[in-house]
Amino acid sequence: MPKLTVLIVDNSWEFRHLLKRLLRSSPEIEIIGEAENGRQALDLTRLLLPDVVLMDVRMPRLNGLESTRLLKQEMPDTEVIVLSLHDIEEYREEALASGASRYIIKRNMVHELIPAIHETTHGHGSIPVGKGS
């Protein structure tokens, strides 16, 4: 069975490192790249064609919500899961309106991220998980 390919996008090197450690616990997931801003995210998505992009909201050069919108316009089959420190309904609504499959609060990601990746790549995308996610 082919692995699910993931691109990690966050301006914090430490957070990207944490995400890589978490994702490596799932043998079905392969991390194929990482970016530190929205512009890099778009360039690497075009080049690497990941199944899923894990996108931070607040980043320099191009924020995650705008990057998600542009990415989904160009590559509608690429799933985007937005990760944020902020449990703000406006961010959640804008992320989903931009084309993200999910909006997950970073403090919940240990329990929610890997299942969300599997669900979005198995035909269950665009179903936002509960309020805490």
CNS distance restraints for C-alpha pairs under 8 A (distance, minus, plus):
assign (resid   2 and name CA) (resid  28 and name CA) 7.65 0.50 0.50
assign (resid   3 and name CA) (resid  27 and name CA) 7.83 0.50 0.50
assign (resid   3 and name CA) (resid  28 and name CA) 4.85 0.50 0.50
assign (resid   3 and name CA) (resid  29 and name CA) 5.32 0.50 0.50
assign (resid   3 and name CA) (resid  30 and name CA) 5.98 0.50 0.50
assign (resid   4 and name CA) (resid  28 and name CA) 6.09 0.50 0.50
assign (resid   4 and name CA) (resid  29 and name CA) 4.78 0.50 0.50
assign (resid   4 and name CA) (resid  30 and name CA) 5.93 0.50 0.50
assign (resid   4 and name CA) (resid  50 and name CA) 7.91 0.50 0.50
assign (resid   4 and name CA) (resid  51 and name CA) 6.07 0.50 0.50
assign (resid   4 and name CA) (resid  52 and name CA) 7.61 0.50 0.50
assign (resid   4 and name CA) (resid 121 and name CA) 7.89 0.50 0.50
assign (resid   5 and name CA) (resid  29 and name CA) 6.02 0.50 0.50
assign (resid   5 and name CA) (resid  30 and name CA) 4.86 0.50 0.50
assign (resid   5 and name CA) (resid  31 and name CA) 5.83 0.50 0.50
assign (resid   5 and name CA) (resid  32 and name CA) 6.15 0.50 0.50
assign (resid   5 and name CA) (resid  50 and name CA) 5.01 0.50 0.50
assign (resid   5 and name CA) (resid  51 and name CA) 5.11 0.50 0.50
assign (resid   5 and name CA) (resid  52 and name CA) 6.38 0.50 0.50
assign (resid   6 and name CA) (resid  29 and name CA) 7.07 0.50 0.50
assign (resid   6 and name CA) (resid  30 and name CA) 6.11 0.50 0.50
assign (resid   6 and name CA) (resid  31 and name CA) 4.81 0.50 0.50
assign (resid   6 and name CA) (resid  32 and name CA) 5.84 0.50 0.50
assign (resid   6 and name CA) (resid  33 and name CA) 7.20 0.50 0.50
assign (resid   6 and name CA) (resid  50 and name CA) 5.40 0.50 0.50
assign (resid   6 and name CA) (resid  51 and name CA) 6.06 0.50 0.50
assign (resid   6 and name CA) (resid  52 and name CA) 4.87 0.50 0.50
assign (resid   6 and name CA) (resid  53 and name CA) 5.71 0.50 0.50
assign (resid   6 and name CA) (resid  54 and name CA) 7.20 0.50 0.50
assign (resid   7 and name CA) (resid  31 and name CA) 6.10 0.50 0.50
assign (resid   7 and name CA) (resid  32 and name CA) 5.82 0.50 0.50
assign (resid   7 and name CA) (resid  33 and name CA) 4.95 0.50 0.50
assign (resid   7 and name CA) (resid  34 and name CA) 5.45 0.50 0.50
assign (resid   7 and name CA) (resid  35 and name CA) 7.67 0.50 0.50
assign (resid   7 and name CA) (resid  41 and name CA) 7.99 0.50 0.50
assign (resid   7 and name CA) (resid  45 and name CA) 7.45 0.50 0.50
assign (resid   7 and name CA) (resid  50 and name CA) 6.13 0.50 0.50
assign (resid   7 and name CA) (resid  52 and name CA) 6.42 0.50 0.50
assign (resid   7 and name CA) (resid  53 and name CA) 4.79 0.50 0.50
assign (resid   7 and name CA) (resid  54 and name CA) 6.19 0.50 0.50
assign (resid   8 and name CA) (resid  16 and name CA) 6.70 0.50 0.50
assign (resid   8 and name CA) (resid  19 and name CA) 7.78 0.50 0.50
assign (resid   8 and name CA) (resid  31 and name CA) 7.54 0.50 0.50
assign (resid   8 and name CA) (resid  33 and name CA) 6.39 0.50 0.50
assign (resid   8 and name CA) (resid  34 and name CA) 4.52 0.50 0.50
assign (resid   8 and name CA) (resid  35 and name CA) 6.29 0.50 0.50
assign (resid   8 and name CA) (resid  53 and name CA) 6.09 0.50 0.50
assign (resid   8 and name CA) (resid  54 and name CA) 4.99 0.50 0.50
assign (resid   8 and name CA) (resid  55 and name CA) 6.66 0.50 0.50
assign (resid   9 and name CA) (resid  16 and name CA) 7.44 0.50 0.50
assign (resid   9 and name CA) (resid  34 and name CA) 5.61 0.50 0.50
assign (resid   9 and name CA) (resid  35 and name CA) 4.68 0.50 0.50
assign (resid   9 and name CA) (resid  36 and name CA) 5.64 0.50 0.50
assign (resid   9 and name CA) (resid  37 and name CA) 6.61 0.50 0.50
assign (resid   9 and name CA) (resid  38 and name CA) 7.47 0.50 0.50
assign (resid   9 and name CA) (resid  41 and name CA) 6.26 0.50 0.50
assign (resid   9 and name CA) (resid  53 and name CA) 7.19 0.50 0.50
assign (resid   9 and name CA) (resid  54 and name CA) 5.82 0.50 0.50
assign (resid   9 and name CA) (resid  55 and name CA) 4.93 0.50 0.50
assign (resid   9 and name CA) (resid  56 and name CA) 6.07 0.50 0.50
assign (resid  10 and name CA) (resid  15 and name CA) 7.14 0.50 0.50
assign (resid  10 and name CA) (resid  16 and name CA) 6.30 0.50 0.50
assign (resid  10 and name CA) (resid  34 and name CA) 7.90 0.50 0.50
assign (resid  10 and name CA) (resid  35 and name CA) 6.44 0.50 0.50
assign (resid  10 and name CA) (resid  36 and name CA) 4.95 0.50 0.50
assign (resid  10 and name CA) (resid  37 and name CA) 6.42 0.50 0.50
assign (resid  10 and name CA) (resid  55 and name CA) 6.51 0.50 0.50
assign (resid  10 and name CA) (resid  56 and name CA) 5.13 0.50 0.50
assign (resid  10 and name CA) (resid  59 and name CA) 6.95 0.50 0.50
assign (resid  11 and name CA) (resid  35 and name CA) 7.45 0.50 0.50
assign (resid  11 and name CA) (resid  36 and name CA) 4.11 0.50 0.50
assign (resid  11 and name CA) (resid  37 and name CA) 5.79 0.50 0.50
assign (resid  11 and name CA) (resid  56 and name CA) 7.78 0.50 0.50
assign (resid  11 and name CA) (resid  59 and name CA) 5.79 0.50 0.50
assign (resid  11 and name CA) (resid  60 and name CA) 7.41 0.50 0.50
assign (resid  12 and name CA) (resid  16 and name CA) 6.32 0.50 0.50
assign (resid  12 and name CA) (resid  36 and name CA) 7.00 0.50 0.50
assign (resid  13 and name CA) (resid  17 and name CA) 6.19 0.50 0.50
assign (resid  13 and name CA) (resid  36 and name CA) 7.72 0.50 0.50
assign (resid  14 and name CA) (resid  18 and name CA) 6.35 0.50 0.50
assign (resid  15 and name CA) (resid  19 and name CA) 6.17 0.50 0.50
assign (resid  16 and name CA) (resid  20 and name CA) 6.18 0.50 0.50
assign (resid  16 and name CA) (resid  34 and name CA) 7.59 0.50 0.50
assign (resid  17 and name CA) (resid  21 and name CA) 6.37 0.50 0.50
assign (resid  18 and name CA) (resid  22 and name CA) 6.28 0.50 0.50
assign (resid  19 and name CA) (resid  23 and name CA) 6.05 0.50 0.50
assign (resid  20 and name CA) (resid  24 and name CA) 6.00 0.50 0.50
assign (resid  20 and name CA) (resid  31 and name CA) 7.29 0.50 0.50
assign (resid  21 and name CA) (resid  25 and name CA) 6.92 0.50 0.50
assign (resid  22 and name CA) (resid  26 and name CA) 7.82 0.50 0.50
assign (resid  22 and name CA) (resid 110 and name CA) 7.17 0.50 0.50
assign (resid  23 and name CA) (resid  29 and name CA) 6.63 0.50 0.50
assign (resid  23 and name CA) (resid  30 and name CA) 7.92 0.50 0.50
assign (resid  23 and name CA) (resid  31 and name CA) 7.70 0.50 0.50
assign (resid  23 and name CA) (resid 114 and name CA) 7.06 0.50 0.50
assign (resid  24 and name CA) (resid  29 and name CA) 7.04 0.50 0.50
assign (resid  24 and name CA) (resid  30 and name CA) 7.57 0.50 0.50
assign (resid  26 and name CA) (resid 114 and name CA) 7.47 0.50 0.50
assign (resid  32 and name CA) (resid  48 and name CA) 7.35 0.50 0.50
assign (resid  32 and name CA) (resid  50 and name CA) 7.33 0.50 0.50
assign (resid  33 and name CA) (resid  44 and name CA) 7.52 0.50 0.50
assign (resid  33 and name CA) (resid  48 and name CA) 7.85 0.50 0.50
assign (resid  34 and name CA) (resid  41 and name CA) 7.74 0.50 0.50
assign (resid  35 and name CA) (resid  40 and name CA) 5.47 0.50 0.50
assign (resid  35 and name CA) (resid  41 and name CA) 5.51 0.50 0.50
assign (resid  35 and name CA) (resid  44 and name CA) 7.53 0.50 0.50
assign (resid  36 and name CA) (resid  40 and name CA) 6.74 0.50 0.50
assign (resid  36 and name CA) (resid  41 and name CA) 7.55 0.50 0.50
assign (resid  36 and name CA) (resid  59 and name CA) 7.56 0.50 0.50
assign (resid  37 and name CA) (resid  41 and name CA) 6.27 0.50 0.50
assign (resid  37 and name CA) (resid  59 and name CA) 5.53 0.50 0.50
assign (resid  37 and name CA) (resid  60 and name CA) 5.72 0.50 0.50
assign (resid  37 and name CA) (resid  61 and name CA) 6.24 0.50 0.50
assign (resid  37 and name CA) (resid  62 and name CA) 6.39 0.50 0.50
assign (resid  37 and name CA) (resid  63 and name CA) 7.23 0.50 0.50
assign (resid  37 and name CA) (resid  64 and name CA) 7.87 0.50 0.50
assign (resid  38 and name CA) (resid  42 and name CA) 6.37 0.50 0.50
assign (resid  38 and name CA) (resid  59 and name CA) 6.82 0.50 0.50
assign (resid  38 and name CA) (resid  60 and name CA) 7.31 0.50 0.50
assign (resid  38 and name CA) (resid  61 and name CA) 6.45 0.50 0.50
assign (resid  38 and name CA) (resid  62 and name CA) 4.55 0.50 0.50
assign (resid  38 and name CA) (resid  63 and name CA) 5.65 0.50 0.50
assign (resid  38 and name CA) (resid  64 and name CA) 5.85 0.50 0.50
assign (resid  38 and name CA) (resid  66 and name CA) 7.92 0.50 0.50
assign (resid  38 and name CA) (resid  67 and name CA) 5.31 0.50 0.50
assign (resid  39 and name CA) (resid  43 and name CA) 6.40 0.50 0.50
assign (resid  39 and name CA) (resid  61 and name CA) 6.56 0.50 0.50
assign (resid  39 and name CA) (resid  62 and name CA) 5.91 0.50 0.50
assign (resid  39 and name CA) (resid  67 and name CA) 7.30 0.50 0.50
assign (resid  40 and name CA) (resid  44 and name CA) 5.95 0.50 0.50
assign (resid  41 and name CA) (resid  45 and name CA) 5.93 0.50 0.50
assign (resid  41 and name CA) (resid  67 and name CA) 7.42 0.50 0.50
assign (resid  42 and name CA) (resid  46 and name CA) 6.26 0.50 0.50
assign (resid  42 and name CA) (resid  67 and name CA) 6.86 0.50 0.50
assign (resid  42 and name CA) (resid  70 and name CA) 7.92 0.50 0.50
assign (resid  42 and name CA) (resid  71 and name CA) 6.27 0.50 0.50
assign (resid  43 and name CA) (resid  47 and name CA) 6.35 0.50 0.50
assign (resid  44 and name CA) (resid  48 and name CA) 5.71 0.50 0.50
assign (resid  44 and name CA) (resid  49 and name CA) 7.70 0.50 0.50
assign (resid  45 and name CA) (resid  49 and name CA) 5.10 0.50 0.50
assign (resid  45 and name CA) (resid  50 and name CA) 6.29 0.50 0.50
assign (resid  45 and name CA) (resid  53 and name CA) 7.83 0.50 0.50
assign (resid  45 and name CA) (resid  71 and name CA) 7.93 0.50 0.50
assign (resid  49 and name CA) (resid  78 and name CA) 7.57 0.50 0.50
assign (resid  50 and name CA) (resid  78 and name CA) 6.80 0.50 0.50
assign (resid  51 and name CA) (resid  77 and name CA) 7.93 0.50 0.50
assign (resid  51 and name CA) (resid  78 and name CA) 5.45 0.50 0.50
assign (resid  51 and name CA) (resid  79 and name CA) 6.18 0.50 0.50
assign (resid  51 and name CA) (resid 121 and name CA) 7.22 0.50 0.50
assign (resid  52 and name CA) (resid  78 and name CA) 5.90 0.50 0.50
assign (resid  52 and name CA) (resid  79 and name CA) 4.67 0.50 0.50
assign (resid  52 and name CA) (resid  80 and name CA) 5.61 0.50 0.50
assign (resid  52 and name CA) (resid  81 and name CA) 7.22 0.50 0.50
assign (resid  52 and name CA) (resid 117 and name CA) 7.21 0.50 0.50
assign (resid  52 and name CA) (resid 121 and name CA) 7.70 0.50 0.50
assign (resid  53 and name CA) (resid  78 and name CA) 7.31 0.50 0.50
assign (resid  53 and name CA) (resid  79 and name CA) 6.25 0.50 0.50
assign (resid  53 and name CA) (resid  80 and name CA) 4.76 0.50 0.50
assign (resid  53 and name CA) (resid  81 and name CA) 6.24 0.50 0.50
assign (resid  54 and name CA) (resid  80 and name CA) 6.00 0.50 0.50
assign (resid  54 and name CA) (resid  81 and name CA) 4.98 0.50 0.50
assign (resid  54 and name CA) (resid  82 and name CA) 5.89 0.50 0.50
assign (resid  54 and name CA) (resid  83 and name CA) 6.70 0.50 0.50
assign (resid  55 and name CA) (resid  64 and name CA) 5.81 0.50 0.50
assign (resid  55 and name CA) (resid  68 and name CA) 7.63 0.50 0.50
assign (resid  55 and name CA) (resid  80 and name CA) 6.78 0.50 0.50
assign (resid  55 and name CA) (resid  81 and name CA) 6.07 0.50 0.50
assign (resid  55 and name CA) (resid  82 and name CA) 4.66 0.50 0.50
assign (resid  55 and name CA) (resid  83 and name CA) 5.79 0.50 0.50
assign (resid  56 and name CA) (resid  63 and name CA) 7.89 0.50 0.50
assign (resid  56 and name CA) (resid  64 and name CA) 5.43 0.50 0.50
assign (resid  56 and name CA) (resid  82 and name CA) 5.77 0.50 0.50
assign (resid  56 and name CA) (resid  83 and name CA) 4.92 0.50 0.50
assign (resid  56 and name CA) (resid  84 and name CA) 5.79 0.50 0.50
assign (resid  57 and name CA) (resid  63 and name CA) 5.94 0.50 0.50
assign (resid  57 and name CA) (resid  64 and name CA) 4.23 0.50 0.50
assign (resid  57 and name CA) (resid  65 and name CA) 5.90 0.50 0.50
assign (resid  57 and name CA) (resid  82 and name CA) 6.66 0.50 0.50
assign (resid  57 and name CA) (resid  83 and name CA) 6.58 0.50 0.50
assign (resid  57 and name CA) (resid  84 and name CA) 5.74 0.50 0.50
assign (resid  58 and name CA) (resid  63 and name CA) 5.31 0.50 0.50
assign (resid  58 and name CA) (resid  64 and name CA) 6.07 0.50 0.50
assign (resid  58 and name CA) (resid  84 and name CA) 7.87 0.50 0.50
assign (resid  59 and name CA) (resid  63 and name CA) 4.85 0.50 0.50
assign (resid  59 and name CA) (resid  64 and name CA) 6.52 0.50 0.50
assign (resid  62 and name CA) (resid  66 and name CA) 6.66 0.50 0.50
assign (resid  62 and name CA) (resid  67 and name CA) 6.37 0.50 0.50
assign (resid  63 and name CA) (resid  67 and name CA) 6.12 0.50 0.50
assign (resid  64 and name CA) (resid  68 and name CA) 5.91 0.50 0.50
assign (resid  64 and name CA) (resid  82 and name CA) 7.53 0.50 0.50
assign (resid  65 and name CA) (resid  69 and name CA) 6.34 0.50 0.50
assign (resid  65 and name CA) (resid  94 and name CA) 7.05 0.50 0.50
assign (resid  65 and name CA) (resid  95 and name CA) 5.66 0.50 0.50
assign (resid  65 and name CA) (resid  98 and name CA) 6.57 0.50 0.50
assign (resid  66 and name CA) (resid  70 and name CA) 6.27 0.50 0.50
assign (resid  66 and name CA) (resid  98 and name CA) 7.45 0.50 0.50
assign (resid  67 and name CA) (resid  71 and name CA) 5.89 0.50 0.50
assign (resid  68 and name CA) (resid  72 and name CA) 6.00 0.50 0.50
assign (resid  68 and name CA) (resid  80 and name CA) 6.89 0.50 0.50
assign (resid  68 and name CA) (resid  95 and name CA) 7.53 0.50 0.50
assign (resid  68 and name CA) (resid  98 and name CA) 6.03 0.50 0.50
assign (resid  68 and name CA) (resid  99 and name CA) 6.59 0.50 0.50
assign (resid  68 and name CA) (resid 100 and name CA) 6.66 0.50 0.50
assign (resid  69 and name CA) (resid  73 and name CA) 6.26 0.50 0.50
assign (resid  69 and name CA) (resid  98 and name CA) 4.51 0.50 0.50
assign (resid  69 and name CA) (resid  99 and name CA) 6.12 0.50 0.50
assign (resid  70 and name CA) (resid  74 and name CA) 6.37 0.50 0.50
assign (resid  71 and name CA) (resid  75 and name CA) 5.69 0.50 0.50
assign (resid  71 and name CA) (resid  76 and name CA) 7.33 0.50 0.50
assign (resid  71 and name CA) (resid  78 and name CA) 7.97 0.50 0.50
assign (resid  72 and name CA) (resid  76 and name CA) 4.45 0.50 0.50
assign (resid  72 and name CA) (resid  77 and name CA) 7.50 0.50 0.50
assign (resid  72 and name CA) (resid  78 and name CA) 6.95 0.50 0.50
assign (resid  72 and name CA) (resid  98 and name CA) 7.61 0.50 0.50
assign (resid  72 and name CA) (resid  99 and name CA) 6.04 0.50 0.50
assign (resid  79 and name CA) (resid 100 and name CA) 6.86 0.50 0.50
assign (resid  79 and name CA) (resid 101 and name CA) 6.34 0.50 0.50
assign (resid  79 and name CA) (resid 120 and name CA) 6.81 0.50 0.50
assign (resid  79 and name CA) (resid 121 and name CA) 7.24 0.50 0.50
assign (resid  79 and name CA) (resid 125 and name CA) 7.58 0.50 0.50
assign (resid  80 and name CA) (resid  99 and name CA) 7.38 0.50 0.50
assign (resid  80 and name CA) (resid 100 and name CA) 4.79 0.50 0.50
assign (resid  80 and name CA) (resid 101 and name CA) 5.74 0.50 0.50
assign (resid  80 and name CA) (resid 102 and name CA) 7.16 0.50 0.50
assign (resid  81 and name CA) (resid 100 and name CA) 5.64 0.50 0.50
assign (resid  81 and name CA) (resid 101 and name CA) 5.69 0.50 0.50
assign (resid  81 and name CA) (resid 102 and name CA) 4.85 0.50 0.50
assign (resid  81 and name CA) (resid 103 and name CA) 5.98 0.50 0.50
assign (resid  81 and name CA) (resid 104 and name CA) 7.31 0.50 0.50
assign (resid  81 and name CA) (resid 117 and name CA) 7.80 0.50 0.50
assign (resid  82 and name CA) (resid  95 and name CA) 6.84 0.50 0.50
assign (resid  82 and name CA) (resid 100 and name CA) 6.47 0.50 0.50
assign (resid  82 and name CA) (resid 101 and name CA) 7.96 0.50 0.50
assign (resid  82 and name CA) (resid 102 and name CA) 6.14 0.50 0.50
assign (resid  82 and name CA) (resid 103 and name CA) 4.76 0.50 0.50
assign (resid  82 and name CA) (resid 104 and name CA) 6.21 0.50 0.50
assign (resid  83 and name CA) (resid 103 and name CA) 5.97 0.50 0.50
assign (resid  83 and name CA) (resid 104 and name CA) 4.99 0.50 0.50
assign (resid  83 and name CA) (resid 105 and name CA) 5.80 0.50 0.50
assign (resid  83 and name CA) (resid 106 and name CA) 5.81 0.50 0.50
assign (resid  84 and name CA) (resid 103 and name CA) 7.51 0.50 0.50
assign (resid  84 and name CA) (resid 104 and name CA) 6.44 0.50 0.50
assign (resid  84 and name CA) (resid 105 and name CA) 5.03 0.50 0.50
assign (resid  84 and name CA) (resid 106 and name CA) 5.43 0.50 0.50
assign (resid  85 and name CA) (resid 105 and name CA) 5.66 0.50 0.50
assign (resid  85 and name CA) (resid 106 and name CA) 5.31 0.50 0.50
assign (resid  85 and name CA) (resid 107 and name CA) 7.15 0.50 0.50
assign (resid  86 and name CA) (resid  91 and name CA) 7.82 0.50 0.50
assign (resid  86 and name CA) (resid 105 and name CA) 6.56 0.50 0.50
assign (resid  87 and name CA) (resid  91 and name CA) 7.84 0.50 0.50
assign (resid  87 and name CA) (resid  92 and name CA) 7.77 0.50 0.50
assign (resid  87 and name CA) (resid 105 and name CA) 6.24 0.50 0.50
assign (resid  87 and name CA) (resid 132 and name CA) 7.55 0.50 0.50
assign (resid  88 and name CA) (resid  92 and name CA) 6.43 0.50 0.50
assign (resid  89 and name CA) (resid  93 and name CA) 6.05 0.50 0.50
assign (resid  90 and name CA) (resid  94 and name CA) 6.07 0.50 0.50
assign (resid  91 and name CA) (resid  95 and name CA) 5.95 0.50 0.50
assign (resid  92 and name CA) (resid  96 and name CA) 6.27 0.50 0.50
assign (resid  92 and name CA) (resid 103 and name CA) 5.88 0.50 0.50
assign (resid  93 and name CA) (resid  97 and name CA) 6.01 0.50 0.50
assign (resid  94 and name CA) (resid  98 and name CA) 5.97 0.50 0.50
assign (resid  95 and name CA) (resid  99 and name CA) 6.60 0.50 0.50
assign (resid  95 and name CA) (resid 100 and name CA) 5.54 0.50 0.50
assign (resid  95 and name CA) (resid 102 and name CA) 7.91 0.50 0.50
assign (resid  95 and name CA) (resid 103 and name CA) 6.82 0.50 0.50
assign (resid  96 and name CA) (resid 100 and name CA) 4.77 0.50 0.50
assign (resid  96 and name CA) (resid 101 and name CA) 6.45 0.50 0.50
assign (resid  96 and name CA) (resid 102 and name CA) 6.83 0.50 0.50
assign (resid  96 and name CA) (resid 103 and name CA) 7.29 0.50 0.50
assign (resid  96 and name CA) (resid 126 and name CA) 7.62 0.50 0.50
assign (resid  96 and name CA) (resid 128 and name CA) 7.99 0.50 0.50
assign (resid  99 and name CA) (resid 126 and name CA) 7.94 0.50 0.50
assign (resid 100 and name CA) (resid 126 and name CA) 7.07 0.50 0.50
assign (resid 101 and name CA) (resid 120 and name CA) 6.64 0.50 0.50
assign (resid 101 and name CA) (resid 125 and name CA) 5.14 0.50 0.50
assign (resid 101 and name CA) (resid 126 and name CA) 4.20 0.50 0.50
assign (resid 101 and name CA) (resid 127 and name CA) 6.54 0.50 0.50
assign (resid 101 and name CA) (resid 128 and name CA) 6.68 0.50 0.50
assign (resid 102 and name CA) (resid 116 and name CA) 7.47 0.50 0.50
assign (resid 102 and name CA) (resid 125 and name CA) 7.64 0.50 0.50
assign (resid 102 and name CA) (resid 126 and name CA) 6.63 0.50 0.50
assign (resid 102 and name CA) (resid 127 and name CA) 7.00 0.50 0.50
assign (resid 102 and name CA) (resid 128 and name CA) 5.15 0.50 0.50
assign (resid 102 and name CA) (resid 129 and name CA) 6.92 0.50 0.50
assign (resid 103 and name CA) (resid 128 and name CA) 6.91 0.50 0.50
assign (resid 103 and name CA) (resid 129 and name CA) 7.78 0.50 0.50
assign (resid 103 and name CA) (resid 133 and name CA) 6.32 0.50 0.50
assign (resid 104 and name CA) (resid 108 and name CA) 6.88 0.50 0.50
assign (resid 104 and name CA) (resid 109 and name CA) 6.53 0.50 0.50
assign (resid 104 and name CA) (resid 112 and name CA) 7.51 0.50 0.50
assign (resid 104 and name CA) (resid 113 and name CA) 7.39 0.50 0.50
assign (resid 104 and name CA) (resid 132 and name CA) 7.69 0.50 0.50
assign (resid 104 and name CA) (resid 133 and name CA) 4.30 0.50 0.50
assign (resid 105 and name CA) (resid 109 and name CA) 6.54 0.50 0.50
assign (resid 105 and name CA) (resid 132 and name CA) 6.96 0.50 0.50
assign (resid 105 and name CA) (resid 133 and name CA) 5.19 0.50 0.50
assign (resid 108 and name CA) (resid 112 and name CA) 6.13 0.50 0.50
assign (resid 108 and name CA) (resid 113 and name CA) 7.87 0.50 0.50
assign (resid 108 and name CA) (resid 132 and name CA) 7.42 0.50 0.50
assign (resid 108 and name CA) (resid 133 and name CA) 6.31 0.50 0.50
assign (resid 109 and name CA) (resid 113 and name CA) 4.79 0.50 0.50
assign (resid 109 and name CA) (resid 114 and name CA) 8.00 0.50 0.50
assign (resid 109 and name CA) (resid 133 and name CA) 7.85 0.50 0.50
assign (resid 110 and name CA) (resid 114 and name CA) 7.86 0.50 0.50
assign (resid 111 and name CA) (resid 115 and name CA) 7.83 0.50 0.50
assign (resid 112 and name CA) (resid 116 and name CA) 6.03 0.50 0.50
assign (resid 112 and name CA) (resid 133 and name CA) 7.28 0.50 0.50
assign (resid 113 and name CA) (resid 117 and name CA) 6.18 0.50 0.50
assign (resid 114 and name CA) (resid 118 and name CA) 6.41 0.50 0.50
assign (resid 115 and name CA) (resid 119 and name CA) 6.11 0.50 0.50
assign (resid 116 and name CA) (resid 120 and name CA) 6.03 0.50 0.50
assign (resid 117 and name CA) (resid 121 and name CA) 6.27 0.50 0.50
assign (resid 118 and name CA) (resid 122 and name CA) 6.18 0.50 0.50
assign (resid 119 and name CA) (resid 123 and name CA) 6.80 0.50 0.50
assign (resid 119 and name CA) (resid 124 and name CA) 5.11 0.50 0.50
assign (resid 119 and name CA) (resid 125 and name CA) 6.51 0.50 0.50
assign (resid 120 and name CA) (resid 124 and name CA) 4.92 0.50 0.50
assign (resid 120 and name CA) (resid 125 and name CA) 3.98 0.50 0.50
assign (resid 120 and name CA) (resid 126 and name CA) 7.35 0.50 0.50
assign (resid 121 and name CA) (resid 125 and name CA) 6.86 0.50 0.50
assign (resid 129 and name CA) (resid 133 and name CA) 5.96 0.50 0.50
